[in-house]
């Protein structure tokens, strides 16, 4: 089985459309959706495309938060925090069927990939959707996250940077982010699996996409989602260090 792993879309439909066109040309067997798909400017449109394509879905922390906020009936006016307002705005743009679709996502998914064998798909780490694995995570911190995982290949996301790490006999791959990458360049990043692992980058019309997402009406969209990923991409080494150490 050949698999496309699509992670961290964050409601960026123009980027997703570009990647899906490339995925179709590759003729993959399955698309795995790796979480944090709808928390962004075009949440309902993102979920519509996911339903049309099909495939197993992994729960991200953003997806889980959207379900919790929907169930609690929270609105953007309930928070003074700009990041939370963007989340609650996205929640206000989905309906009950969208909520139920998100709530059905699985914590992890395991599939047999051509040439790689059993492969575990998670969002943050196998232990939790908020745990961070970066390209600088040392073995002594990474190994406990993989304890009890039988699969030799683990695919994660959450930190929005592609990497290919080895930890003992296991291989850990980050698929990167389609909609909100921290790679130092503005494009859409994803992972093609089978018979090996190929970290992919898809170009698209980023300036047009930025204008489309601004037109969505999401509050603070530039500062929260677009500025450091697509408008003026942040230094990827700085981002790695921040995610790994929590220090600027």
C-alpha positions in Angstrom: 0.0 0.0 0.0 1.2 3.5 -0.9 0.1 6.3 1.4 0.0 10.1 1.4 0.2 11.5 4.9 -1.4 15.0 5.0 -0.9 16.8 8.3 -1.5 20.2 9.9 -3.7 21.7 7.2 -5.1 24.4 9.5 -7.9 25.3 7.2 -5.6 26.4 4.3 -7.8 25.1 1.4 -5.7 26.5 -1.5 -2.6 24.6 -0.2 -4.7 21.5 0.4 -6.1 21.6 -3.2 -2.6 21.8 -4.6 -1.4 18.8 -2.6 -4.5 16.8 -3.4 -3.9 17.3 -7.1 -0.4 16.0 -6.7 -1.6 13.1 -4.6 -4.0 12.2 -7.3 -1.2 12.2 -9.9 0.8 9.8 -7.7 -2.0 7.3 -7.6 -1.7 6.5 -3.9 -3.9 3.9 -2.3 -4.8 5.7 0.9 -4.7 9.2 2.3 -4.0 9.4 6.1 -5.1 12.7 7.6 -2.7 13.5 10.5 -4.6 16.0 12.6 -5.0 19.8 13.1 -7.0 19.9 9.9 -9.7 22.5 10.4 -8.5 25.0 13.0 -7.9 27.8 10.4 -9.6 30.2 8.0 -11.6 27.6 5.9 -12.7 24.9 8.3 -15.9 23.6 6.7 -14.3 23.6 3.2 -11.4 21.6 4.5 -13.6 19.0 6.1 -15.7 18.8 2.9 -12.6 17.9 0.9 -11.5 15.3 3.5 -14.9 13.5 3.3 -14.7 13.5 -0.5 -11.2 11.9 -0.5 -11.8 9.5 2.4 -9.1 7.8 4.5 -8.4 7.3 8.2 -8.1 10.4 10.4 -5.8 11.0 13.3 -6.9 13.3 16.1 -4.8 16.4 16.6 -4.9 18.7 19.6 -6.6 21.4 17.4 -9.3 18.9 16.3 -9.9 17.8 19.9 -10.1 21.5 21.0 -12.6 22.3 18.3 -14.9 19.5 19.5 -14.6 20.5 23.1 -15.4 24.2 22.3 -18.3 23.2 20.0 -19.8 21.1 22.8 -19.3 23.9 25.3 -21.0 26.4 23.0 -18.1 28.8 23.2 -18.0 31.9 20.9 -15.1 34.2 19.9 -16.4 36.8 22.3 -15.7 34.4 25.2 -12.0 35.0 25.0 -9.5 37.9 25.0 -6.7 35.8 23.7 -6.2 36.3 20.0 -5.1 32.6 19.4 -8.2 31.3 21.2 -10.4 33.8 19.3 -9.2 32.3 16.0 -10.0 28.8 17.3 -13.4 29.8 18.5 -14.1 31.6 15.2 -13.3 28.4 13.3 -15.6 26.5 15.6 -18.4 28.9 14.8 -18.0 28.0 11.1 -18.7 24.3 11.5 -22.0 22.5 12.0 -23.0 19.4 14.0 -22.0 17.0 11.2 -18.6 18.6 11.0 -18.2 18.3 14.8 -19.2 14.6 14.7 -16.7 14.0 11.9 -13.9 15.5 13.9 -14.9 13.7 17.1 -14.6 10.3 15.3 -10.9 10.8 14.6 -8.6 8.2 16.2 -5.7 8.8 18.6 -3.4 6.8 16.3 -3.7 4.7 13.1 -1.6 1.8 12.1 -1.2 0.6 8.5 1.1 -1.7 6.5 3.1 0.4 4.0 4.8 -1.1 0.9 8.5 -1.5 1.7 8.2 -0.1 5.2 5.9 -2.5 6.9 3.6 -1.6 9.8 3.6 2.1 10.3 2.1 4.1 13.2 0.5 7.5 12.5 0.1 9.9 15.4 -0.2 13.7 15.8 2.3 14.8 18.4 3.8 11.5 19.7 2.4 8.0 20.3 1.8 9.1 23.9 -0.2 12.3 23.2 -1.4 14.8 20.6 0.4 17.7 22.3 3.8 16.1 22.9 6.4 17.7 20.6 9.0 15.8 18.6 11.4 18.0 16.7 14.3 17.3 14.4 16.6 18.1 17.3 14.9 15.8 19.9 17.6 13.7 21.4 17.3 9.9 21.7 17.1 10.1 25.5 13.9 12.1 25.3 12.5 10.4 22.2 12.9 6.8 23.3 10.4 7.0 26.2 7.8 8.4 23.8 8.2 5.3 21.6 8.2 2.8 24.4 5.6 0.1 23.8 5.3 0.9 20.1 5.7 -2.2 18.0 5.8 -0.5 14.6 9.3 0.3 13.3 8.1 3.4 11.5 6.3 6.3 13.2 4.8 9.3 11.4 4.0 12.4 13.4 3.3 16.1 12.9 2.4 18.9 15.3 5.7 20.8 15.0 5.1 21.8 11.4 8.6 20.8 10.2 9.6 17.8 8.2 12.3 15.4 9.4 13.6 11.8 9.3 15.0 10.6 12.5 16.4 7.3 13.8 16.0 6.2 17.4 17.4 2.7 18.0 15.6 0.4 15.5 12.8 2.8 14.9 12.4 5.5 12.3 10.4 8.7 13.1 9.1 10.9 10.3 7.4 14.2 10.5 5.2 14.8 7.5 5.4 18.6 7.8 2.5 21.0 7.5 0.4 21.6 4.4 -1.2 24.9 5.6 1.1 26.5 8.2 4.7 25.3 7.6 7.8 26.4 9.6 10.3 25.4 6.9 11.8 28.9 6.1 9.9 28.9 2.8 6.2 29.2 1.9 4.9 26.0 0.3 2.8 23.0 1.3 4.7 20.0 2.9 3.6 16.4 3.1 4.8 12.8 3.1 4.6 10.1 0.5 5.1 6.5 1.8 5.8 3.3 -0.1 8.1 1.8 -1.0 10.3 4.2 1.0 9.6 7.6 2.6 9.7 10.7 0.5 9.3 14.2 2.1 7.4 16.2 -0.4 7.0 19.9 -1.1 4.2 21.3 -3.3 4.3 24.8 -4.6 1.2 26.9 -5.0 0.1 30.5 -5.4 0.8 31.6 -1.8 0.0 35.3 -2.2 -3.4 34.5 -3.7 -4.0 32.0 -0.9 -3.1 34.6 1.8 -5.7 37.0 0.3 -8.3 34.2 0.2 -7.7 33.4 3.8 -7.8 37.0 4.8 -11.1 37.3 3.1 -12.6 34.5 5.3 -13.0 37.0 8.1 -11.0 35.1 10.6 -9.8 37.5 13.3 -6.1 38.1 13.7 -5.4 35.7 10.9 -2.1 37.3 9.8 -0.6 37.3 13.3 -1.8 33.9 14.4 -1.5 31.8 11.3 0.0 33.5 8.3 2.8 35.9 9.2 5.6 33.5 10.3 4.6 30.6 8.1 3.6 32.1 4.7 4.1 35.9 4.6 7.6 36.2 6.2 8.6 32.6 7.1 10.4 32.4 10.4 13.9 31.0 10.6 13.4 27.2 10.9 16.3 26.7 13.2 14.8 29.2 15.6 11.4 27.4 15.5 13.0 24.1 16.1 14.9 25.4 19.2 11.7 27.1 20.5 9.7 23.9 20.2 12.4 21.8 21.7 13.4 24.0 24.6 10.5 26.4 25.0 13.0 29.3 24.9 13.3 32.1 22.4 
